[in-house]
Amino acid sequence: MDTVLTNVELEEQMVNDAFQHLIDCYLASKHRKKVDIITKAFNFAKHAHKGVRRLSGEPYIMHPIAVAQIVCSEIGLGSTSICSALLHDVVEDTDYTVEDIENMFGAKIAQIVDGLTKISGGIFGDHASAQAENFKKLLLTMSDDIRVIIIKIADRLHNMRTLGSQAVNKQYKIAGETLYIYAPLANRLGLNSIKTELEDLSFKFEHPEEYANISKKLEATKIERDTVFDEFAAPIRTQLDDLGISYEIKQRIKSPYSIWHKMQTKQIPFEEIYDILAVRIIFDPVEIDTELNDCFDIYVKLCKIYKSHPNRTRDWVSHPKANGYQALHVTLMSKQGEWIEVQIRSRRMNDIAEKGFAAHWKYKDGEKTETASEQELDKWLSTIKEILDDPQPDAMDFLDTIKLNLFASEIFVFTPKGEIRTMPAGSTTLDFAFSIHTFVGSHCIGAKVNHKLVPINHKLNSGDQVEILTSKSAHPTREWLSIATTAKATTKILSILRKEERESRKKGEEMLDEFLRKNEIEKNTLIIEKLCNLYDISKSDALYVAIAEGSVKLTQADANALKDKEELAGWKKLFSFGRKVMKQDKKKGKEVVGQGFDRKKALVLTEDSVQNKYTLCECCKPIPGDSVMGYIDDDKHIVIHKLQCPNAEKLKANHGNRVLAAQWSMGRILLFPVSIRVKGFDKLGLLHDMTQVISQIHSTNINKLEVECNNGIFECKIQMYVHDAKEVQDIIASLRDIPDVKEASRI
């Protein structure tokens, strides 16, 4: 007789099956088989989370199991990391403490779990972003054990995979933070496949229509790509067979997010993305010592079949990226006249490229020596530690500084003695000086690059030999911040400037106090804010420095303005979130009223609300049809940003609890300013054709038009008023149909 299982029994079976799958994958790995401690961690976590469910409805323990599964199968870490993944939410969500974890599982697992546990308040002060606070704690622990951040990335990956059960505003917060911080981190640690999935999932939840559209187009063009790949790969197989090595050739398809990002950056349609297909050759070297030679032997064979692009060969075999990535990239011209990139990797290189170098770093049994790439990872961790050791007064500045250090595009430069140093692409001589030593950087006056004198803002290229020149009289200034591009240089310059500014702030505050006493004005927050607004200064500290340096000179007019209480109330309303808002003008929809919003529900953007409740942000100028979000600023006003606006990305990553989902619900009544850029060949009557399309065919009013012609090429910027984004898209499509117009895009 068949036994019918109850829901409780079915859930128990589901949990046990998931854990058994984890154990099976662990046993199939090369790690030491410490099944007992993993089972102990599972049973402890299962008991701790008993009765708790996720928003999806499944037992909470399924989440730690899933994170541990990612850590084991997709990254390749061992028992310590698997146990830490199973226990990562116990301290945060239950009554158990870090001490309890240490008593049961030892100091190392307890340290990692502690690093993964969120905190409340302390590092940046009362007005800090909780997101930045927790991220800093994560990095502090990471600098001692990199497995902390790897497990956190695995945790974020599973949360992204199950994000559909969250409210839309929470989706924006988590997806925004993922794209801003965790995807670059995964990239920096060499977790390429995870980085790609994090980007795609963030894109899917923030821009579902665009994601679906690109996925559909990728599917529609699959047969065509397969044909191109087969024809391109056939002669390569013949050549590689002659070499007598074991290999496989794969297609690498550009991810939906990468395609969309390129479409946005270059303002081009899907059909003009020409590098969707790349080819990957993965081979087993004859011997481990022949890896490098085998890569170049394959390269020589490829160049016998196809012509290579002279400027697109990348040798990351001899000089690996700082995240451990190794491969030889060459771009070849196919028989059909298309450039196709080929990536040549050994099996070991491919494993590191996909699962991440950090997964192998110092945790492989029996390996004691450090490779050059491991040394690069050590250097990066040291840089992170330096940034963390320096007090950061502002959470947003801190996250921006960390992000500066996450870019994995590198150049290789040489010291005067011929030592090679890895620097981020775009580094200046000033960055190089600070990479040597803080003293050298702070007294840098220039450099000799390849024996030629250059200034401190000179951008370095791979292969440059650099000798830094210093002078005791040289000193960091605010202008240096616009020259520095690396996190280390920026952090050190800020640290030096902050020490100097402390004295200026103290002096300026004393001067202000004296001014207020003299004019019988009581000092309070409102008075300081009023003065900041009067001089368009965002913070009180900056005001004090400006007073001390003389750029702000307090006069009787200031005293009169401060004494006017009614005017003070007006100024209070007109300034919010550190930026000046235009004077009240209801006809132009500029008045801000922070009332009537619900944090949990999506904002509905109607004509009335846009005119009287919410402000459309000037930085990205959203219009109906754009994907947007709301943000509650410090004065409880709601500002509408485009989702992909750089400022919105920062806000999602730092103040996700203030982010609101928003949707348009407007008729074609209000008009919004928008600018487009058009480029093409200069022909007689072309401008007439363009204005006919805009004014006559689409009945759109042109507000401003700027045209520049140079050597037969014209570039035109057109400002006009439209009802929504679709109207802009239709106009752009019509402009592209004009024969001599080659590019048209919204600015």
Secondary structure as UniProt FT lines:
FT   HELIX           7..27
FT   HELIX           35..48
FT   TURN            49..51
FT   TURN            55..56
FT   TURN            60..61
FT   HELIX           62..69
FT   HELIX           70..75
FT   HELIX           79..87
FT   TURN            88..89
FT   HELIX           90..93
FT   HELIX           98..105
FT   HELIX           107..116
FT   TURN            126..127
FT   HELIX           130..142
FT   TURN            143..144
FT   HELIX           147..161
FT   HELIX           163..165
FT   HELIX           168..177
FT   HELIX           178..182
FT   HELIX           183..188
FT   TURN            189..190
FT   HELIX           192..206
FT   HELIX           208..220
FT   HELIX           222..243
FT   STRAND          246..253
FT   HELIX           256..266
FT   HELIX           270..272
FT   STRAND          277..284
FT   HELIX           288..290
FT   HELIX           291..305
FT   TURN            310..311
FT   STRAND          314..315
FT   TURN            316..318
FT   TURN            322..323
FT   STRAND          328..333
FT   TURN            335..336
FT   STRAND          339..346
FT   HELIX           347..355
FT   HELIX           357..359
FT   TURN            360..363
FT   TURN            365..366
FT   HELIX           372..389
FT   HELIX           395..404
FT   STRAND          410..414
FT   TURN            416..417
FT   STRAND          420..424
FT   TURN            425..426
FT   HELIX           429..436
FT   HELIX           438..442
FT   STRAND          444..449
FT   TURN            450..451
FT   STRAND          452..454
FT   TURN            456..457
FT   TURN            462..463
FT   STRAND          465..470
FT   TURN            472..473
FT   TURN            478..479
FT   HELIX           480..483
FT   HELIX           487..518
FT   TURN            519..520
FT   HELIX           525..534
FT   TURN            535..536
FT   HELIX           540..549
FT   HELIX           556..563
FT   HELIX           565..574
FT   STRAND          575..576
FT   TURN            577..578
FT   STRAND          579..580
FT   HELIX           586..588
FT   TURN            599..600
FT   STRAND          603..605
FT   HELIX           607..612
FT   STRAND          614..616
FT   TURN            618..620
FT   TURN            624..625
FT   STRAND          628..632
FT   TURN            634..635
FT   STRAND          638..642
FT   TURN            643..644
FT   HELIX           646..654
FT   HELIX           656..658
FT   STRAND          659..664
FT   STRAND          672..681
FT   TURN            684..685
FT   HELIX           686..691
FT   HELIX           692..697
FT   STRAND          701..710
FT   TURN            711..712
FT   STRAND          713..722
FT   HELIX           725..736
FT   TURN            739..740
FT   STRAND          741..746
//
